[in-house]
Amino acid sequence: MNMRSASPERAWKAATMSAADKYLYVDRSVVNNPLAQADWASKKLVWVPSERLGFEAGSVKEEHGDEVLVELADSGKKVRVNKDDIQKMNPPKFNKVEDMAELTCLNEASVLHNLKERYYSGLIYTYSGLFCVVINPYKNLPIYSEEIVEMYKGKKRHEMPPHIYAITDTAYRSMMQAAVVRVVFLRCGAENSSVLSHGELEKQLLQANPILEAFGNAKTVKNDNSSRFGKFIRINFDVNGYIVGANIETYLLEKSRAIRQAREERTFHIFYYMLSGAGDKIRTELCLEGYSKYRFLSNGNVTIPGQQDKDMFTDTMEAMRIMGFSQEEHIGLLRVVSSVLQLGNMSFKKERHSDQASMPDDTAAQKVCHLMGMNVTDFTRAILSPRIKVGRDYVQKAQTQEQAEFAVEALAKATYERMFRWLVMRINKALDKTKRQGASFIGILDIAGFEIFELNSFEQLCINYTNEKLQQLFNHTMFILEQEEYQREGIEWSFIDFGLDLQPCIDLIEKPASPPGILALLDEECWFPKATDKSFVEKVLQEQGTHPKFFKPKKLKDEADFCIIHYAGKVDYKADEWLMKNMDPLNDNVATLLNQSTDKFVSELWKDVDRIVGLDKVAGMSELPGAFKTRKGMFRTVGQLYKEQLSKLMATLRNTNPNFVRCIIPNHEKKAGKLDPHLVLDQLRCNGVLEGIRICRQGFPNRIVFQEFRQRYEILTPNAIPKGFMDGKQACVLMIKALELDPNLYRIGQSKVFFRAGVLAHLEEERDMKITDVIISFQAWCRGYVARKAFAKRQQQLTAMKVIQRNCAAYLKLRNWQWWRLFTKVKPLLQVSRQEEEMQAKEDELNKVKEKQLHAEKQLEDMEVKQQQLMAEKLALQEQLQAEMDLCAEADEMRNRLVAKKQELEEILHDLEARVEEEEERANHLQTEKKKMQQNITDLEQQLDEEEAARQKLQLERVTLEAKLKKVEEDVMVLDDQNNKLSKEKKLLEERVAEFTTNLAEEEEKSKSLQKLKNKHEAMITDLEDRLRREEKLRQELEKNRRKLEGDSTELHDQIAELQAQIAELRAQLAKKEEELQEALARIEEEAAQKNLAQKKIRELEAQLSELQEDLELERAARTKAEKHRRDLGEELEALKTELEDTLDSTAAQQELRAKRETEVAHLKKTLEDEAKVHEQVVVEMRQKHGQAFDELNEQLEQAKRNKASVDKTKQALESERNELQIELQTLMQGKGESEHRRKKAEAQVQELQVKHAESEKQRAELAEKVTKLQAELDNVNSLLSEVEGKSIKATKDCSAVESQLQDVQELLQEETRQKLSFGTRLRQLEDEQNGLKEQLEEEEEARRNVEKQLQAAQAQLGELRKKMEAEAGSLENAEEGKKRIQRDLEAVTQRLDERSLAYDKLDKTKTRLQQELDDLLVDQDHLRQIVSNLEKKQKKFDQMLAEEKSISARYAEERDRAEAEAREKETRALALARELETISDMKDELDRANKMLRAEMEDLVSSKDDVGKSVHELEKSKRGMEQQLEEMRTQLEELEDELQATEDAKLRLEVNMQAMKAQYERDLAGKDEMGEEKKRQLVKQVREMEMELEDERKQRSVAVAARKKMELDLKELEAAIDQANKNREEALKQLRKLQAQMKDLLRELDETRLSREEILAQSKENEKKVKSMEADMIQMQEELAAAERMKRQAQQERDELQDEINNQASKTALAVEEKRRLDARIAQLEEELEEEQGNTELLNDRLKRTLLQVDQVNVELTAERSTSQRLEGARSQFERQNKELKLKLTEMEGTVKSKYKATIAALEAKIAQLEEQLDVETRERQSATKLVRRTEKKLKEVVLQVDDERRNSEQYKDQTEKLNSRMKQLKRQLEEAEEEAQRANANRRKLLRELEDATESADAMNREVTSLKSKLRRGDLPFTMRRVVSRGGVESDEENEAKSETPEPKPE
């Protein structure tokens, strides 16, 4: 087990725990507590499940079957638990372990306990195998400082405690060590981290996080800053490890949070930031209100502790400023956020008598429309009654209240989601730095973890599906690492791919068919009109009911619909609204309005409205059959898009080196130091940590090195290891044998021992028991020793006490005795008392002398031993000296050899240095090219779909080649088996061959036939020799021709290169002109569309005019009727007058009555006058209003004219540029003709070009002066012309740069395609050689079978001979005769046997040779595989770049038509290639037939017996020549492969450049189109406003007559002003054209001088190359004689093809010149017609305006007539009443009334005449206008047809150029394939020569054996029987030595 013991430094750190170390390092003094170890050993501690704590510790007391009595450690309570429920506890040494994979008992309880103990100790990071588990501390920890970062830099993972810095540092170092390996750092959870770096890019990268958090994060119950979307952040690094860019991809934004939130949760932060931090100006602009007034803020103002929303708003705006957001983008984002809030305030009510919804208060709708730039009326109509397509028609469908509310909520969610996607795209744009390309990247994947709620919906299915895929990636990664570890250690283990465990569940979700998965069934139901969620559930149950991971829950119907068993557990899903969520429908009416919004930001967000799911689909699902099928295939479901996005992500992750981080929240209260066990266990299950532990249990998770295992567990096996040194592995093997472990529980590797889970715990228990026994025995011995020592001491004390007592008693008796006193006083004076002391001193001296003597003897013995040792060492040193002298002599010899070798190596080193210098020069050149190309690479990485297809094709080819190789290997193995079987059968047959004595006559006949065949083949060989001599003569002649043709070919190649360069330039210019022509045509089409609109308006106005005329006629009829009635009244008035004259003499009463009537008439007059005054005031007011409206119309008319003038200017500029490019095209065509003339006179041309170069330098100086003068003139032009000129100069510079780049790209692309084709042909050649080898093997098998048949016949003949020999054994005479006959037969048989054995030897040799060739092919194939793997690596790199750019590919749907055209061109190319393939296959068939003929001849030669060695010398010569050719071809092949690799890289770069340029141009074009669309929308809006104003003017029709004259005067003045402006514009355009032509001439002359200079340099370089190549050719000429014929054919073919190509090119150039002239004339004609049409359109517009004004006047007059007729009707009725009253008394009023009525009648008659005149004028003008409109329509149609013809002609010219290029490529490919065919033919010829050599060798061997046998038989040294016995013995010996020798022939001795 690889447990890391604490180092001294680490122990010191643990002892002096600092503030940071306390949260990183484990205190081992607590962990390694011996008391805890003893407690664990004595109590049998286990883990018991607990509802409160998850698991509790307990000790096992009793066991009863399946139940166990456990005493809980904390409470002391005893419980009975099932054995399966308890889990083992790890020993205390594993407490707080840093890597939980090292736990010996891997179970949930141990994992939870380890995490809990570490969390309570402040250690939040823990490893679990590949995972890094992080628990949220809910407080700030001091472990993220700069010192901690420095501490982890450059350290390995196991050297430091767990930390996120260790993971990131490991990822960064592995990325830097292997630049092609991308390292991905996977995260799941809510913890955010950042990378500390400096610089502008790093600053922007750090600022991207707060922006994404503001718009994508929210407060939830679990986390205050929870990320509500998944993201994958790529940080790109260059080769030096610097950050060069970043990219962010997002997944599954929780957009429903924008409209509703759960209790105590917030919506996205930006809503609260904006409402708290926006200033007064922004609040008024965004219509912001309080928190409580927004319905979408479900919980009002929910605050976050420790965070101020106002400050966060300021920080977010500052971060956006740092990221480069403009002020318009700032305001646009905030407007969209505010509009989302306002959408929630829209309220709908149900009408009283119907289900239709209504909007009683549209205040919120007005605010939304104000913020989003829409019309309120259109918006409310689109919400309440949208238009839905039914079949081919549109109907308006009233929406219910629920439908309207759903539409508004869907609109709010979609708006926020689109804004978020735009924000991510904008951040990516800011972080995408194109100057330095990243070689590698580190990715951070932060995505939602596994979710299991009570009822789960569609979102949870997508999240869980994602986590299933990520867990499968983790399992597969773990499987790979385990497999590498076991293979490295040599462990035998059945490898299990753990990733396959999750495949059934993934198939259940994503499988497309047979049976379809859940997502496929959901997409299928979305296509059916009447599908519901219930039908979807039924279909799922029907299709997947029997799946092991799927079942129907046994709950109520309204609970769950189905269940899926994921790796984290069983999940119940409720399929409510899954169809709607999958389609994500929107109100397409509102989406269209948003697309047409006046706010650019909003319209940009909704630019792809054609891809949404509209209301017609949703309606079609329930009500309208057939409506759903109208737009089938026009939208894609959410499931499909997410599945594609996830597949791209997984493809990226599979190509990376992943690290895994799992974040865990300890509790829901967000409290520090509290851990909820059940919550943590659920998260460990969901995030895959427990799944990883399950995988660990499958293998051998506990690993321990040999030394540590021996040191710790040697106590268990005390006598197993012998004394002395022993290898650690052997010692461990002996120890494990002594332990008697089950072999399934362990494996022994190369450096460590592997154990199953729980084995180390068992060993720990045994170790603890053993140590306990040892300690107990030691303690017992120690206690016995101490007790015995104490006992002896007590005994000594007892005896001493007795002596003391006895002496005391004697002293007491003697102390008073006088003699004793005398004795005590005299004794010291006696001499005797001193003798004892002297004796004692002498004894001491004697002892010292003895000790010295013993010491001297010991020293003497030691010296003798040392002397012996020294003598032995002396002898050993002498031997060693002798050996050293020998070694010295050998070393001298070795030194001499090394000196010689050193000289050789120095020579090689000099050569290598020379090559290195060349390579450095080449590398410098490539570096410069790389720097040039890297400028455009980043923009060009978008268009790599074709390379992806090519990569897939190569992968398929690789798979097929591997399958073929496997098949060949299997065939070879089968053939080896058959060969072994045949060899055994052959040896069995050889035992019986000795008895073969019959059928001699048949053999003689066969020998005669063979003699005939031999003669025949000798004749063939002589013919072949003659042919060979002729071929050598032809070869010499061809060599001469080849030298001659090489010079021609080099010149032709130079000319072709020049022509190709010119063609490339022409093609680029032509493409540019075609694009400009297309732009001009597009503008013409827009103008034509505008004309059509104008004509449509004219027709509508004509219809209105006709209606007005009809109304006028009706009014005239009414007026005639009124006139008639008036005349009748006049007649009655005359009658009354006469009656009044008759009654003048009336009475006074009548006079009074008359006076009264006169007062009434005066009163009526007064009222009439008042009414006239009021009418006049109204007329004045109407005139003023009309004047104002007319002024506004004039301003709009002037604006339109200015727009039209700008369009005309751009159009004329484009036309002038097109003319200039045509002139340049003519000059280039002339240059092409000059290039052909230059081919013949190269040297003279060089001198002329040098002169021209000098002249061009002078001209350039003059032109520079002219440029300065022209610049002075240009300064006088107005500001508009200066801007146009600057743009044109910039465009020309860009065009020239692009043309040069495009030319280089095309040249490199052509070289790459050639080499790629040669690579493909090389592959095909290898396949053909492989097939040939297979055929040879089959032929050998057939020959072997023939031999077997002959041996069987020989066996039968031997049986017959045995019978005859047994019958004839009786008589000696017959035996003698039989002996002679048998001897003759034996000679023939032995001869035949020798032939067979030689043939068999030959077969073995051919087999070995074929095996060698097969090995060579395998080596070549491995090389090819390596090339393919390199290509795949590059493809992977581009794939990952492609994954970043795929999101932008949606913009380029407009290229579909262009792609179709290219597809048609490719089809034509494919047909041409197919024809070439047929011709090549015919050539292949012919070569195969020739090969078969040669093979048949070779077999005949093999079967011949006699000497065919006459031609051996010639064959050896040809063989050597062929071998030289083979070596040359191999070197050429290697060079070609290197060049192929380089050119493929160049091709990839250049194609990327080309496509990016193309994309850039299309983006510019799209921008122009969008500008045109915006102008068009503005014009349409102006037209609508004009129509509204015209309606207002129709209401003011009474003022038109008086204003007409004024309008005509104003119109004349405007026409004069317009004419003057047109004149000024034409003069300015003429001056601009003149200046542009001068600038173009100058630029063209500069380009010509530059090209001429470059051509001179290129020709000088090519001449140097030619000289070098000629010198090399002179040296290698003798070696290349064998390849002369091929080179001749190649050169002839190239010459013919180039000649044809030059002829075709000349003819095509002539046709192109004619076509160009015709096009020039046509273009000039079109320009004239276009100018005429412009004038006509201007006149038409003026007349249209006049007609509109006249129509308005007529309308005004008509209304006036209607009003007068109404007044007349009123007057008539009034006068009738008056007439009845005044019939008798009106005579006195006759004069006054008569005069009044006469005046009014005259006025009315004058007015009627005036109106009739106006009507006539209007009719004449309308007729002339209609005629003019018809004429312009005809001219417009003609112009459109002419433009179409020009477009078709240009397309034909483009097709011709492309066909020419394809033809050139085809010719080159044919040439290369012909070379390959010739190479294959040479290979076949070499093969035949080798076989012929083998045949000659076998024939020689056969002849020698025949002569030897004949000589033996003639001598007759041995009797026949003896020979037979000996031969049999030889056969038997062959059988015995079968394993040693492979020669099948017997060895008679």
Disulfide bonds with the S-S distance in Angstrom:
none
